[in-house]
Amino acid sequence: MPDYQQILIGDTAIEYMRLDGAVDKPSIVLLHEGLGCVALWRDFPQLLHDICGYSVIAYSRAGYGGSSAALLPRPIDHMRREAQVFLPDFLAAMGVKQAIFLGHSDGATVALEAAAARLPALDALILIAPHVFVEDFALVAIRTMNERFSEDNLREKLRRYHGSNVDIAFRGWCDTWLDPEFKHWSMESEL
């Protein structure tokens, strides 16, 4: 199991892992999906590091994994805030001057928001299933997950990765997506 550490960003402890690589190359920063965290990347960071030789950094957003809890409800624009407010501070604290953001789902949207804001450290994006607007099929799937969370063992499965943050991670993700205001969220104009 990789060595997870914590770094204080403002008054928030952020869980992260870092695999150092070539100092003359950008760092690859992994941005997890809506129910993800560092641990759910499993062996991907190590494989990526071994193949390309770049530094690889993964972190758990506030309210996920071993990071500090987050206040709920999450604001509708929480992915934009992550990109424009948190990421610059995190990159500075980690000493990252050049970054490639590799994001999955909500994490890919955070990466797009960072590009839209023209974050100075951003060199490139690798996007896996980003959200640009809210699709009906996604809402149907999230409603199903919401039912599963209380009816079967999904909560306990997620607890393995999020510990005491399990309810914050799930409710913060699910309740935001199912908020009637979020149905109209889009970043098309920014793109």
PyMOL commands that set and color helices and strands:
alter all, ss='L'
color gray80, all
select helices_A, chain A and resi 38-41+44-52+78-94+106-116+136-151+154-178+182-184
alter helices_A, ss='H'
color red, helices_A
select strands_A, chain A and resi 5-9+12-19+27-31+56-59+99-104+122-128
alter strands_A, ss='S'
color yellow, strands_A
deselect
rebuild
show_as cartoon
